[in-house]
Each structure stands twice: as C-alpha cells, then as structure tokens.
C-alpha cells in the first residue's frame, strides 16, 4: 500500500499528522515493506514515528523567525551585501556546481529537489548513543572517532538512544521550518554541513541558509529578530529579542507590543504578594491533603491573610493559580495562525 493511502490510518494514532519527511523516512527505512508483509500495522508505524520525534525533537515544528514588521532599508542592503559575499565562498560555489549543475533552483522547486535527492542518497543514517566504558579511550582518524579497544554493543552493554542528522529547509507558504533526516556521505549531508557553517558564520537561521545555497535567497539579517520559544506549560515560553543597536527604542517598543498583543488574549495583571504566596504554598502541600486541612496550615503560617470561609480560600487558590501560570491567557495557537498568514 502506498504511503499516501496509509497516511490517514497512521495519523489517527498520532497527536499530530506526519510530515512529508517522516513519510519518506518510513519508506526509505523499509518500514512500508514490513507493513506490506503484514509484519507491522498502522499503529506500529505510528509508534516508530513517535520514537523518531522523541529522538530528533519534533521535526517540522520549529518556527521560522517572526517578522517584526519594521521596514529597514539598511538591513535590506546588509542582507544583499552579505549574501553576495557568501555566494563567492568556494564551498558554496563548488556545491552549486556539482549538486545543482551550476543552476540555482526556483523556490517552488526546492522541496521536490530535496525529496528526490534524499531518495538518491539512500536511507537516512540512524546514529546510536553508546555509553563509553571507563577503560575505553578515543582515537581519531580521517573517518571519525575510534574507540580503543572497540566497544561491543550487546544486551550486556546496550545503546541508550538514537539520533538522526536533520537538514532544515524552508517551504513555500509555510510559517515553519521543515526538516528531513539525511544519509551519511550523501549530497544532503554535505548541504547540511555547509548550511550549518554559513549559519554560524553569518548568524543566519539554518533553514534560510539552505534556501540561500539552493535558490540564492538572501537570508534575513533584520534590525530586530523576535524568536518565540514555545514550551509546555505555556508559562515557561519566552520571547527572545535580538536587536541592532541602531534600532530606536520607540521602534523596539512598538514591534514588541504588536507581538505581545498577539500572544496574550487578555490584559495581564500582576499578582499581589498574597496570591503569589498562596500559589507557592499550595504547590508545597501533600497531594492527599484536603482543602480544609491546607487552609488550617495557611491560617497558622500566614495569620495576616487568614481565611474564615473554605469557599473563599478555594476560590482564591484557583484564581491565583490561573493568573500566575497563564498570565494574560497566553495563546500560542493564535500566534501560529498569525505566522501562517504572514507566510502567504
């Protein structure tokens, strides 16, 4: 059965639908052949995808940089100058000559080229994480690190995890970075290494760097970069600002205000000292303790904020917890919709 026909059955067993890269990986790793031979079902394929996601950190879900909305001619000029210099890099010139035959791709062609090249390169290489015995030392040769004496992986000394090398790339009409695992020694691994090198040198995002190498698209060097680091729970999420010193304070404030308004669906009101103390206090109480027992301890430890009614105590605990752990009703789903609209 072709992967596209099977895809819906696999997606029913996943919290998030499969990406094109994950579909390709199922095919190149031979798991579809196992399905056709009735050795594994759709649920089993979904388990494999889940293991990959745990190993590589949720491919397909890394946000592209948020556009601040600031029109900056200076940044645009810098982007072009840096891109022109990077285009003269000997490794870039060599890769474009050998892998692209001297012809840059058009942006809509990029993903299909990557998918075709992935099939030519062969199955993605799966790397094992192996603990090193204390008696083993590492040497090095032209192919990599060499343990001395050799490590024998077995039931008595098993690997403790697995990993893939992932190539980041942009996708037309998508607000997200897309990723695909690569084969060792293949063209896509060379592209991965080149993208990482350029990204480190110029401060570019790896996905945009891939777009530059393949299509000549100048990566952004904005006066203001606002990255949203989404975490679970939402209260641990952060906005990271990278600012060009030439940007005025008023422009910075205006851009951040716009992003903040998209992230927060209601006004944020700082918690009073009493409510902050109440949330911290309740988090320290035993899980099997009743609310009445908790209130008795609270009244003893914090007599100045003593409660008489259990109803009022429970109400304040719930309200304070909501306000502290979800200030302003943070909404990253609405932010994702904004990003998707921007990408079109």
Secondary structure, 3 states (H helix, E strand, C coil): CCHHHHHHHHHCCCCCCCCHHHHHHHHHCCHHHHHHCCCCCHHHHHHHHHHHHHHHCCCCCEECCECCCCCCHHHHHHHHHHHHHHHCCHHHHHHHHHHCCCCCCCHHHHHHHHHHHHHHHCCCCCEEECCCCCCCEEEEECCEEEEECCCCCCCCCCCCEEECCEEEECCCCCCEEEEEECCCCCHHHHHHHHHHHHHHHHCCCHHHHHHHHHHCCCCCCCCEEEEEECCCCHHHCEEEEEECCCCCHHHHHHHHHHHHHHHECCCCCCCCHHHHHHHHHHHCCCCCCCHHHHHHHHHHHCHHHCCCCHHHHHHHHHHHHHHHHCCCCECHHHHHHHHHHHHC
